[in-house]
Amino acid sequence: MTDSKKILPTIDNMSGMDREAIKTRLSRGASRREVMGWLMAGGATIAAAGSIVSSATSAMAATPKKGGKITFASDLHGPSDTLDPGLNTSTIDYSRGRAHYNSLVQFNDDTSTRPELAEEYSANGDNTEWTFKLRKDVKFHDGSAFSADDVIFSMNRHYGEASTSVAKTLVADVTEWVKVDNHTVKAVMAGPNGDLPKILATSNFKIIKDGTTDFQNPVGTGPFKLKTFQQGVRSQHVRNDDYWREGANVDELEIFAITDKVARTSALLSGDIDLMQALDPKAVPQIEAAPGVGIWSVASGAYIGIAMMSNSAPGNNPDFVLAMKYLQRREKIVRSILKGQGTIGNDQPINVAYGPDFCADLPIRDHDLDKAKFHLEKSGVTEAEIQVAEVAPGTTDICLLMQREAQKIGLKLNINKVPNDGYWGAVWMKTPINVTTWNMRPTANVMMNLAFAPDAPWNDSLWANERMGQLLVESRAVTDAGLRHEMYCEMQTLIHSESGMIIPAHRNYLDAKSDKVEGITRMPLGSLGGYEWPEFAYRTDV
């Protein structure tokens, strides 16, 4: 085998410019394969390129530096911002929650799970009982010890008629949380569910201190303590020096939102912020050409949607809904609006990112003006209005494209642009037609349960289908792969055919960061590595 050093030097022996070029390409989201291709184009063998990239990756994964401050700008905030995990609905909420709290289990980059506050967990033979053994060395920010009582309190907040939890449907089949001893809890299920650890790893199931009612200044067990929190303004977080594991690499975090996408990008380019959520795809060339910054793109099942509410006109008219779905120019949306940073959607939330649960046999609904006009005329609707905020990059342009297509079939579709600030509390699910965006969830069942279960608080279009609810519950207990796939295809077909939701495209998580910040993960369930950055990010210039 050819010695790689005879072709190209290892990362440690390369010139500073070459070494930094490789590390920069990797840190900006380039895959190992892409960087290897670049090296091989310069004359390296496969073995040499692989060795160099491995060395570069190892260099990037060196012990994080400690100190400094990271400033993060999200794209949305408002008066509904909260530190109550059960009410979290936005990236800014999830990021603050990740800084402040921990969960029983957490995600790996491949969406498998590993222990967090639970040092181990296991199920009985048929997945009807899950036991969690808790860590004994964990303290809350006020110095009090973490115990089973805190877990029981945190989980019980998701039950009962008085519960305000937005994720309570996900744990509805847990009939009881039992305290076995001071450091062991058990979840007793109504039926088999192998997905429980992944459900508990999602952002709404953070562990809070027993008895907590004040969420303006709550205590958690997380890597950062809260310094200040102003809803709709900003929060500041300082390192928790008594954190139970290595983490909290920087001294301080500052989290706020810059709702204008151009201003947000400018803030990154000028160095006023270190991390930004939701880079406009149109700005990718600008970021790639600028020194000191880079994109962070992760393919996922996240999507942009247009919700037509089934409880009011015109969304309660099936022909109008179908007409709107046939207007979508899906390929153009991905190619021209998302600039290739996404995949075609098919009016249902599951795509290839969900693996075997994706129904590839369901035909893509083509752009068809003849069918759109037929259903529009049948509906009798001649004018409608959609409330549009830039809830995800490209949302407004997607709606403007739909407006132009609507004109071709005689529909006057008015676009009412509304502010991002406060959108989720004031507009979403409160007007006849509005836009939405969803992050990818860890399983297809969780995704469809949150957004399309008949009684789900976040059912964007208020579509209530009894068969859908039945399938969601029954599929959790199915172990036969063929039957499971059949059930998941039926659910996706129901959503595609009958719900009031248009899903023209799935989007990559497209964010951007300073080259001086490393440690961002690639977990595909949310922005900047699934919100894991607060614990693991660090500065290279301290």
C-alpha positions as CSV (number, residue, x, y, z in Angstrom):
1,M,0.0,0.0,0.0
2,T,1.3,3.5,-0.8
3,D,2.5,5.4,2.2
4,S,0.2,8.5,2.4
5,K,3.1,10.7,3.5
6,K,4.6,10.2,0.0
7,I,1.5,11.5,-1.7
8,L,0.3,14.3,0.7
9,P,1.5,15.0,4.2
10,T,-0.6,14.3,7.2
11,I,-2.7,17.0,8.8
12,D,0.0,17.7,11.4
13,N,2.7,18.2,8.8
14,M,0.7,20.2,6.3
15,S,1.2,23.9,5.9
16,G,-1.1,26.0,8.0
17,M,-3.0,27.2,5.0
18,D,-3.7,23.6,3.7
19,R,-4.5,22.3,7.2
20,E,-7.0,25.1,7.9
21,A,-8.5,24.7,4.4
22,I,-9.4,21.0,5.2
23,K,-10.6,21.8,8.7
24,T,-12.7,24.7,7.4
25,R,-14.4,22.6,4.7
26,L,-15.3,20.0,7.3
27,S,-16.5,22.6,9.9
28,R,-18.7,24.2,7.2
29,G,-20.6,21.0,6.8
30,A,-18.7,19.3,3.9
31,S,-18.9,15.6,4.2
32,R,-15.9,13.3,4.6
33,R,-16.5,12.1,1.0
34,E,-16.6,15.6,-0.4
35,V,-13.3,16.6,1.2
36,M,-11.7,13.3,0.1
37,G,-12.8,14.0,-3.4
38,W,-11.1,17.4,-3.2
39,L,-7.9,15.9,-2.0
40,M,-7.9,13.1,-4.6
41,A,-8.4,15.7,-7.3
42,G,-5.1,17.1,-6.1
43,G,-3.3,13.7,-6.6
44,A,-3.9,11.9,-3.3
45,T,-4.8,8.2,-3.3
46,I,-8.0,7.0,-1.6
47,A,-5.8,5.7,1.3
48,A,-4.0,9.0,1.6
49,A,-7.1,11.1,1.4
50,G,-8.8,9.0,4.0
51,S,-5.8,9.3,6.4
52,I,-5.7,13.0,6.0
53,V,-9.4,13.5,6.6
54,S,-9.3,11.3,9.6
55,S,-6.4,13.3,11.0
56,A,-8.3,16.5,10.3
57,T,-11.4,15.2,12.0
58,S,-9.4,14.1,15.0
59,A,-7.8,17.5,15.2
60,M,-11.2,19.1,15.1
61,A,-12.4,16.8,17.9
62,A,-9.6,17.8,20.2
63,T,-10.3,18.7,23.8
64,P,-12.5,21.8,23.6
65,K,-11.1,25.0,24.9
66,K,-12.8,26.7,27.9
67,G,-13.9,30.3,28.2
68,G,-15.4,33.1,26.2
69,K,-18.9,33.8,25.2
70,I,-21.2,32.5,22.4
71,T,-24.0,34.7,21.0
72,F,-26.8,32.9,19.2
73,A,-29.5,34.6,17.1
74,S,-32.7,32.6,16.3
75,D,-35.2,33.7,13.7
76,L,-38.4,34.0,15.9
77,H,-39.3,35.1,19.4
78,G,-42.2,36.7,21.1
79,P,-44.2,37.1,24.3
80,S,-44.9,33.3,24.3
81,D,-41.2,32.5,24.9
82,T,-41.0,30.2,27.9
83,L,-38.6,28.2,30.0
84,D,-41.4,25.7,30.7
85,P,-40.3,22.6,28.7
86,G,-43.8,21.4,28.4
87,L,-44.8,24.6,26.5
88,N,-41.7,24.9,24.3
89,T,-42.6,25.3,20.6
90,S,-39.7,27.1,18.9
91,T,-36.0,26.9,18.3
92,I,-35.3,29.7,20.8
93,D,-37.3,27.8,23.5
94,Y,-35.6,24.5,22.7
95,S,-32.1,26.1,22.7
96,R,-32.7,27.7,26.1
97,G,-34.1,24.5,27.4
98,R,-31.0,22.6,26.3
99,A,-28.8,25.1,28.1
100,H,-30.8,24.9,31.3
101,Y,-32.1,21.4,31.7
102,N,-31.3,17.7,31.0
103,S,-33.5,14.8,29.9
104,L,-33.5,11.2,31.1
105,V,-32.0,10.2,27.7
106,Q,-30.5,12.1,24.8
107,F,-30.0,11.6,21.1
108,N,-26.8,10.6,19.2
109,D,-26.2,12.1,15.8
110,D,-28.0,9.1,14.1
111,T,-31.1,9.7,16.4
112,S,-30.4,6.6,18.5
113,T,-30.4,7.3,22.2
114,R,-28.0,7.2,25.1
115,P,-28.4,7.7,28.8
116,E,-28.4,11.3,30.2
117,L,-29.9,11.8,33.7
118,A,-30.7,8.1,33.6
119,E,-27.4,6.2,33.9
120,E,-29.1,3.2,32.2
121,Y,-32.6,2.2,31.0
122,S,-34.2,-1.0,29.8
123,A,-37.6,-2.5,28.9
124,N,-39.3,-5.8,29.8
125,G,-39.8,-8.5,27.2
126,D,-42.7,-6.9,25.4
127,N,-41.9,-3.2,25.8
128,T,-44.8,-2.6,28.2
129,E,-42.6,-1.4,31.1
130,W,-39.5,0.7,31.0
131,T,-37.1,1.1,34.0
132,F,-34.8,4.1,34.4
133,K,-31.9,3.9,36.9
134,L,-31.0,7.5,37.7
135,R,-27.6,9.1,38.3
136,K,-26.7,9.8,42.0
137,D,-24.2,12.6,41.4
138,V,-26.5,15.2,39.9
139,K,-27.4,18.5,41.6
140,F,-29.8,21.2,40.6
141,H,-28.5,24.8,40.2
142,D,-29.6,25.6,43.7
143,G,-27.5,22.8,45.1
144,S,-30.4,20.4,45.9
145,A,-30.0,16.7,44.9
146,F,-31.7,15.3,41.9
147,S,-33.9,12.2,42.6
148,A,-36.8,10.1,41.4
149,D,-39.2,12.6,42.9
150,D,-38.1,15.2,40.3
151,V,-38.7,12.7,37.4
152,I,-42.1,11.7,38.7
153,F,-43.1,15.4,39.1
154,S,-41.8,16.3,35.6
155,M,-43.5,13.5,33.9
156,N,-46.9,13.9,35.7
157,R,-47.1,17.4,34.3
158,H,-48.0,15.8,30.9
159,Y,-51.2,14.2,32.2
160,G,-54.7,15.2,33.2
161,E,-57.2,17.6,32.0
162,A,-55.4,20.5,33.6
163,S,-52.1,19.7,31.8
164,T,-50.9,22.4,29.4
165,S,-48.2,20.2,27.9
166,V,-48.0,20.5,24.1
167,A,-46.5,17.0,23.9
168,K,-48.8,15.1,26.2
169,T,-50.2,12.9,23.4
170,L,-46.7,11.4,23.0
171,V,-46.8,9.8,26.4
172,A,-50.5,9.2,26.6
173,D,-50.0,5.4,26.6
174,V,-47.9,5.6,29.8
175,T,-50.5,4.7,32.4
176,E,-48.3,5.4,35.4
177,W,-44.9,6.6,36.4
178,V,-43.8,4.7,39.5
179,K,-41.1,5.6,42.0
180,V,-39.3,2.3,42.7
181,D,-36.7,3.9,45.0
182,N,-34.9,7.2,45.3
183,H,-32.9,6.6,42.1
184,T,-35.2,4.3,40.1
185,V,-38.4,5.0,38.2
186,K,-40.6,2.9,36.0
187,A,-42.9,3.8,33.2
188,V,-45.9,1.4,32.9
189,M,-47.4,1.3,29.4
190,A,-51.0,0.6,28.3
191,G,-49.4,-1.4,25.4
192,P,-46.0,-2.1,23.8
193,N,-44.0,0.9,22.8
194,G,-40.4,0.6,21.8
195,D,-40.1,4.3,21.0
196,L,-40.4,5.6,24.6
197,P,-36.7,6.5,25.0
198,K,-36.8,8.5,21.8
199,I,-39.9,10.3,22.9
200,L,-38.4,11.2,26.2
201,A,-35.3,12.5,24.5
202,T,-37.3,15.2,22.7
203,S,-37.2,18.8,24.0
204,N,-40.5,18.9,25.9
205,F,-39.5,16.2,28.4
206,K,-36.7,18.0,30.2
207,I,-36.5,17.3,33.9
208,I,-37.4,20.1,36.3
209,K,-37.2,20.3,40.1
210,D,-40.1,18.8,42.0
211,G,-42.7,21.5,42.8
212,T,-41.5,24.1,40.3
213,T,-44.2,26.6,39.3
214,D,-42.1,29.7,38.6
215,F,-40.6,29.6,35.1
216,Q,-39.2,33.1,35.0
217,N,-36.3,31.8,37.1
218,P,-36.4,28.0,37.3
219,V,-33.5,25.8,38.4
220,G,-32.4,22.9,36.3
221,T,-29.5,20.5,36.2
222,G,-28.1,21.6,32.9
223,P,-24.7,23.0,31.8
224,F,-25.8,26.6,32.3
225,K,-27.5,28.6,35.0
226,L,-30.0,31.4,34.1
227,K,-28.7,34.9,34.5
228,T,-31.5,36.9,32.9
229,F,-34.6,36.1,30.9
230,Q,-36.9,38.6,29.1
231,Q,-39.6,37.0,27.0
232,G,-39.5,38.2,23.5
233,V,-36.2,40.0,24.1
234,R,-33.2,37.9,25.2
235,S,-31.7,35.6,27.8
236,Q,-28.3,35.3,29.3
237,H,-26.8,32.0,30.8
238,V,-23.7,31.5,32.8
239,R,-21.6,28.3,33.2
240,N,-22.8,25.8,35.8
241,D,-19.5,25.1,37.6
242,D,-21.1,22.2,39.5
243,Y,-22.3,20.5,36.3
244,W,-22.4,16.7,36.7
245,R,-20.3,16.0,33.6
246,E,-17.8,17.7,31.4
247,G,-19.6,20.4,29.5
248,A,-20.5,24.1,29.3
249,N,-17.3,25.0,27.5
250,V,-17.9,28.7,27.4
251,D,-18.4,31.1,30.3
252,E,-21.6,32.6,29.0
253,L,-24.3,32.3,26.4
254,E,-26.5,35.0,25.0
255,I,-29.7,34.0,23.2
256,F,-32.1,36.2,21.3
257,A,-33.7,36.6,17.9
258,I,-33.1,38.7,14.8
259,T,-36.3,38.2,12.8
260,D,-35.1,39.9,9.6
261,K,-33.1,37.3,7.7
262,V,-30.9,39.9,6.0
263,A,-30.1,41.6,9.3
264,R,-29.4,38.2,10.9
265,T,-26.9,37.3,8.2
266,S,-25.3,40.7,8.4
267,A,-24.9,40.3,12.1
268,L,-23.0,37.0,11.5
269,L,-20.8,38.5,8.8
270,S,-19.9,41.5,11.0
271,G,-19.1,39.3,14.0
272,D,-21.9,40.6,16.2
273,I,-23.2,37.0,16.6
274,D,-21.4,33.7,16.5
275,L,-24.3,31.3,15.5
276,M,-27.4,31.9,13.5
277,Q,-30.5,29.8,12.8
278,A,-32.2,29.7,9.4
279,L,-29.9,31.0,6.8
280,D,-31.7,32.2,3.7
281,P,-30.7,29.7,0.9
282,K,-30.2,32.8,-1.3
283,A,-27.4,33.8,1.1
284,V,-25.4,30.6,0.8
285,P,-22.9,32.0,-1.9
286,Q,-22.4,35.1,0.3
287,I,-21.5,33.0,3.3
288,E,-19.3,30.7,1.4
289,A,-17.4,33.6,-0.1
290,A,-16.9,35.4,3.2
291,P,-13.9,34.8,5.4
292,G,-14.4,33.5,8.9
293,V,-17.9,32.1,8.6
294,G,-19.5,29.0,7.1
295,I,-22.8,27.2,6.5
296,W,-24.0,24.3,8.6
297,S,-26.4,22.2,6.5
298,V,-27.9,18.9,7.6
299,A,-30.4,17.0,5.5
300,S,-33.6,16.1,7.4
301,G,-37.3,15.5,7.4
302,A,-38.1,19.0,8.5
303,Y,-40.8,20.7,6.4
304,I,-42.5,23.9,5.4
305,G,-46.3,23.7,5.3
306,I,-49.4,25.7,4.4
307,A,-52.3,24.8,6.7
308,M,-55.9,25.2,5.7
309,M,-58.1,25.0,8.8
310,S,-60.8,22.4,8.6
311,N,-63.1,24.3,11.0
312,S,-63.7,27.3,8.7
313,A,-64.1,28.2,5.1
314,P,-62.4,27.7,2.7
315,G,-60.4,24.9,4.3
316,N,-63.5,23.0,5.2
317,N,-64.1,22.6,1.4
318,P,-62.3,19.4,0.2
319,D,-62.3,20.6,-3.5
320,F,-60.6,23.9,-2.5
321,V,-58.0,22.0,-0.5
322,L,-57.2,19.8,-3.5
323,A,-57.0,22.7,-5.9
324,M,-54.4,24.3,-3.6
325,K,-52.4,21.1,-3.5
326,Y,-52.3,20.8,-7.3
327,L,-51.0,24.3,-7.6
328,Q,-47.6,23.4,-6.0
329,R,-44.5,23.5,-8.2
330,R,-42.6,21.2,-6.0
331,E,-39.4,20.7,-8.1
332,K,-39.1,24.4,-8.7
333,I,-39.5,25.1,-5.0
334,V,-36.6,22.9,-4.1
335,R,-34.4,23.9,-7.0
336,S,-35.0,27.7,-7.1
337,I,-36.3,28.7,-3.7
338,L,-34.4,26.3,-1.4
339,K,-31.4,26.4,-3.8
340,G,-31.2,22.6,-3.6
341,Q,-31.1,22.6,0.3
342,G,-34.1,20.3,0.6
343,T,-36.2,17.6,-1.1
344,I,-39.6,17.4,-2.7
345,G,-42.6,17.2,-0.4
346,N,-45.8,15.2,-1.0
347,D,-48.4,16.8,1.4
348,Q,-47.5,14.4,4.2
349,P,-44.7,14.8,6.7
350,I,-42.7,11.6,6.3
351,N,-39.8,11.5,3.8
352,V,-36.8,9.3,3.2
353,A,-35.0,10.6,6.3
354,Y,-37.4,8.4,8.3
355,G,-36.0,5.2,6.8
356,P,-38.3,2.2,6.4
357,D,-41.3,4.0,7.7
358,F,-41.3,6.3,4.6
359,C,-44.0,5.2,2.0
360,A,-42.0,5.5,-1.2
361,D,-45.0,3.9,-3.1
362,L,-47.2,6.9,-2.6
363,P,-47.0,8.9,-5.9
364,I,-45.9,12.5,-5.8
365,R,-48.7,14.9,-6.5
366,D,-47.7,16.6,-9.6
367,H,-48.3,20.3,-10.5
368,D,-51.5,20.1,-12.6
369,L,-53.3,23.4,-13.4
370,D,-56.2,21.5,-15.2
371,K,-56.9,19.5,-12.0
372,A,-56.5,22.5,-9.9
373,K,-59.0,24.5,-12.0
374,F,-61.4,21.6,-12.0
375,H,-61.5,21.4,-8.2
376,L,-61.5,25.2,-7.7
377,E,-64.6,25.6,-9.9
378,K,-66.2,22.7,-8.1
379,S,-65.5,24.4,-4.8
380,G,-67.1,27.7,-5.8
381,V,-64.3,29.6,-4.1
382,T,-63.0,32.6,-6.1
383,E,-60.9,34.5,-3.4
384,A,-58.9,33.5,-0.3
385,E,-56.3,34.9,1.9
386,I,-53.2,33.4,3.5
387,Q,-51.3,34.8,6.5
388,V,-47.6,34.5,5.8
389,A,-44.6,35.0,8.1
390,E,-41.1,33.8,7.2
391,V,-41.3,30.9,9.7
392,A,-38.6,29.1,7.7
393,P,-36.3,30.4,4.9
394,G,-38.2,30.3,1.6
395,T,-41.7,30.3,3.1
396,T,-42.8,33.7,1.7
397,D,-41.4,32.9,-1.7
398,I,-43.3,29.6,-1.8
399,C,-46.5,31.4,-1.1
400,L,-45.8,34.1,-3.7
401,L,-45.2,31.3,-6.3
402,M,-48.5,29.7,-5.3
403,Q,-50.2,33.1,-5.7
404,R,-48.9,33.4,-9.3
405,E,-50.1,29.9,-10.1
406,A,-53.5,30.6,-8.5
407,Q,-54.0,33.6,-10.9
408,K,-53.7,31.1,-13.8
409,I,-56.8,29.2,-12.7
410,G,-58.9,32.3,-11.7
411,L,-58.3,32.3,-7.9
412,K,-57.5,35.6,-6.3
413,L,-55.1,34.5,-3.5
414,N,-54.2,37.4,-1.2
415,I,-50.9,37.3,0.7
416,N,-51.0,39.0,4.0
417,K,-47.5,39.3,5.3
418,V,-47.4,39.4,9.1
419,P,-44.5,39.9,11.5
420,N,-42.5,36.9,12.7
421,D,-42.6,38.3,16.3
422,G,-45.5,36.6,18.1
423,Y,-46.6,34.6,15.1
424,W,-47.0,31.3,16.9
425,G,-49.2,32.8,19.5
426,A,-51.3,35.2,17.5
427,V,-51.7,33.8,14.0
428,W,-50.8,30.1,13.7
429,M,-53.9,27.9,14.0
430,K,-56.0,31.0,14.5
431,T,-56.7,32.1,10.9
432,P,-58.3,30.1,8.1
433,I,-55.1,29.7,6.1
434,N,-51.6,30.2,7.6
435,V,-48.1,28.8,7.2
436,T,-46.2,26.5,9.5
437,T,-42.9,24.7,9.8
438,W,-41.9,21.5,11.6
439,N,-38.7,20.1,12.7
440,M,-38.0,16.5,12.1
441,R,-39.0,14.2,14.9
442,P,-37.1,11.0,16.0
443,T,-39.7,8.6,14.6
444,A,-42.5,8.7,12.0
445,N,-45.0,7.9,14.7
446,V,-43.9,10.8,16.9
447,M,-44.1,13.2,13.9
448,M,-47.5,12.2,12.8
449,N,-48.8,11.9,16.4
450,L,-47.8,15.5,17.1
451,A,-49.2,17.1,14.0
452,F,-52.0,14.8,12.8
453,A,-53.4,12.9,15.7
454,P,-57.1,13.8,16.1
455,D,-56.6,15.3,19.6
456,A,-53.1,16.7,19.1
457,P,-52.7,20.3,20.4
458,W,-50.5,21.1,17.4
459,N,-52.7,19.6,14.7
460,D,-52.2,22.5,12.4
461,S,-55.3,22.1,10.2
462,L,-57.5,20.6,13.0
463,W,-58.0,17.6,10.7
464,A,-59.6,14.9,12.9
465,N,-59.6,11.4,11.3
466,E,-60.7,8.5,13.5
467,R,-58.8,5.9,11.4
468,M,-55.6,8.0,11.7
469,G,-55.8,8.0,15.5
470,Q,-56.4,4.3,15.5
471,L,-53.4,3.5,13.3
472,L,-51.1,5.7,15.3
473,V,-51.8,3.7,18.5
474,E,-52.0,0.3,17.0
475,S,-48.7,0.6,14.9
476,R,-46.6,1.2,18.1
477,A,-47.2,-2.4,19.1
478,V,-46.5,-4.0,15.7
479,T,-43.2,-5.9,15.3
480,D,-43.9,-7.4,11.9
481,A,-42.0,-5.2,9.4
482,G,-44.3,-5.8,6.5
483,L,-47.5,-5.0,8.5
484,R,-45.9,-2.0,10.1
485,H,-44.9,-0.6,6.7
486,E,-48.4,-1.1,5.4
487,M,-49.9,0.8,8.4
488,Y,-47.5,3.6,7.9
489,C,-48.3,3.9,4.2
490,E,-52.0,4.0,5.1
491,M,-51.4,6.9,7.5
492,Q,-49.3,8.8,5.0
493,T,-51.9,8.3,2.3
494,L,-54.7,9.5,4.6
495,I,-52.8,12.7,5.3
496,H,-51.8,13.2,1.7
497,S,-55.4,12.7,0.5
498,E,-57.6,14.2,3.2
499,S,-55.9,16.6,5.5
500,G,-55.8,20.3,5.0
501,M,-52.0,20.4,5.0
502,I,-49.9,21.3,2.0
503,I,-46.2,20.2,2.3
504,P,-44.5,21.2,-0.9
505,A,-40.9,20.6,0.4
506,H,-38.7,19.2,3.1
507,R,-35.8,21.4,4.0
508,N,-32.3,20.9,5.2
509,Y,-31.4,22.5,8.5
510,L,-29.5,25.4,7.0
511,D,-27.7,27.5,9.6
512,A,-24.5,29.4,9.7
513,K,-21.7,30.0,12.2
514,S,-18.4,31.6,12.9
515,D,-15.3,29.6,12.2
516,K,-14.2,30.4,15.7
517,V,-17.0,28.2,17.1
518,E,-16.6,24.4,17.0
519,G,-18.3,21.4,18.7
520,I,-21.6,21.7,16.8
521,T,-23.2,18.3,16.3
522,R,-25.0,16.9,13.2
523,M,-28.1,15.5,14.9
524,P,-30.8,16.1,12.3
525,L,-33.8,16.9,14.6
526,G,-33.3,20.6,14.9
527,S,-31.2,23.6,14.1
528,L,-27.5,23.6,14.8
529,G,-27.3,19.9,15.5
530,G,-30.7,19.4,17.1
531,Y,-30.2,22.2,19.7
532,E,-27.3,20.2,21.3
533,W,-24.9,23.1,20.8
534,P,-25.2,24.9,24.2
535,E,-23.4,22.1,26.0
536,F,-20.8,21.1,23.4
537,A,-19.9,24.2,21.4
538,Y,-16.7,26.0,22.2
539,R,-14.6,28.9,21.0
540,T,-11.2,28.2,19.3
541,D,-9.9,31.8,20.0
542,V,-9.8,31.8,23.8
